[in-house]
Structures are given as structure tokens and as C-alpha cells.
Amino acid sequence: MKDLLYAITAGLVEDKDAIKITEDAPDADGVITFHLSVASDDMGRVIGKQGRIAKALRTIMRAGAAKRDLKVAVVIE
């Protein structure tokens, strides 16, 4: 799942070296939280107008996780 998030994010940003993804252990509900950090100049590219790209990114991650019987959340920092 971490590789999927990186691949999607790398296609959106200019500074690929600044992408940092950390993964938390599953919480009580079994949700794995991914923390995505990018360069400040690329933050708008990842969030998009009115958060549309961020919402799409989270939807893709949830769909990929559902195929593996996982629950994920993406936090953009």
C-alpha cells in the first residue's frame, strides 16, 4: 500500500525526493494510517482545488486496501 501511495504522489509532484510516507500500526478498529508529507511548493498539487485530488487519492487507497481486506486512512501533512 505504501508503494501505491508513493507511485500516485510521485506523478503529481515536482520534487520527488521530498516525498515522505510513514505508516502507523493498525489502531483498535484495524485502520492503518499513512502520513504523507511533500515539499511545501507541491502541497497544492497534492491537495488540489477544493481537495479533489486529496479525496481521489484517499478513494484509490481505500479501494486498493479493500482488495487486501485492509482499512487505510491517508493524512496529508
Phi, psi and omega in degrees: 000324179295323179293322178297314179298319179295317182298318180293314182294321181298330177286344183264328190259163176269321182263087183290337179289340183273356180288125177230127180234124174243150184238127177270156175293154179302139179276193183298329180271359180086015181272126176266125182258128175254130177256117182254127178233132178230173178298150183298329178291335182264357183301319179295327178292325182281324181278316179080173179291127181055026175076018184295318181291319178298318179296318179295320178300316179294322179296316178298318180295319178295320179295317178295323180289325181297327178294336180256013182057042177242165172236130181229158173224145179241125178247123180262122183244000000 
